[in-house]
Amino acid sequence: MAQKTFNCRLVTPTASLVNGPVTYASVPAWDGLFGVLPGRAPILTRLGTGELHLEFPDTGGGKGGGRSFLIEGGFVRMANNELTILTERATPAETITETDAEAELKAALARTVPDDAANRTAQLEKIQRDQQRARAKLTLARAKKGI
């Protein structure tokens, strides 16, 4: 009989947010989303910015369910039926508000870099990452509201 769960660990430099069985994970890799089910082949890849969605199994204590996090960079490894996610930052979706995400996106879209600025390319890339993060936050906040 095939296993129905695998262990998932979600770790940031300051906290261990998840360490337990899950039935499915949708992971934001640097080049797009990929799904993880029990028994998946090994993989090691870089994380991007986006929604990490985890599905938890039903237990004797109650019904399972889903939980999402905004992930910002890091690495993910699946081996021996264990998913390890090491990320620079993981924000629980339930803590993200639409108002804050809209304000963050508006501020990121308004930022500019003068043509003669030192390290102009690096500054433009940072603005793009900030815009991407704010858009991902807004998407998560709206999904939480059911929009």
Steps between C-alpha positions, in 0.01 A plus 500: 500500500634844406574754769247780526720762666856625511681710758533872430734740674474876439792688655611864499813643664291590804234228530380152414145561374393151393633156591250225438308289252338650191315339210594756232719807452497761224845658498604831333833412338708766327363391161137427592281291727541128548294254699618243749316179589615208716771294333614778267839462336784692666546863404713792615424846365495870579185665628345807347248741645143380522245287679600179673181301553495197731216249544489325837345156561199423715608387845334358807491857630299633207470570133812600310501796267718740312736772606692749288814708548666772294849365433792724404805319367702212635524133411275194500600135515286190468672173589399183685139618522600818687453851362735756653439867420772742610386853429615848580147603596164323535194707582181314596221597258260567787721789617494681163234765450377630168539862612865453598576307181340770283698772679823302459432447129415866446825606669706248301344610170572866582872443563741604227874507451676797336677422172836601646465307829785281619408131479190589297446144380511359854259768622258426214515126579419574866199705395381214278537250788309737731221530240488121456478447878225761535300345215533156659384642835200663334408175324519307829297764687229498232492120488453496877199730457365291212538772233 
